[in-house]
Amino acid sequence: MIFKLFPILVIILIAIWVRTIIDIIKQQDYAFRAGNQVVWLLVVILVPFIGVPLYWVIGAPQAR
């Protein structure tokens, strides 16, 4: 049963990773709450399992 869900889980995780990268690229550098665009992009690409949740919790710009 778990082996049938594994490909779906992988696709969902890749989609969240890609969505995060797109969000970082589309934002202005001054809009980030912590750090800057280049740092967040490197963190998310190099360490995605840590970088993606950290970006959405502390780095993403707040909604206006």
C-alpha angles and dihedrals in degrees: 000000000000091000090060091054096045097081091048091050091049091051091050092049092049090049091052090048093051091045090053093050091049091049092052093049094048095051124089114247093241093054098073118105094214129019125345139283098267094049093049092047092052093046093049094046098043100039106020098167090058100026100054097054091041091052094052093045104042110003110045117098115256118251113255 
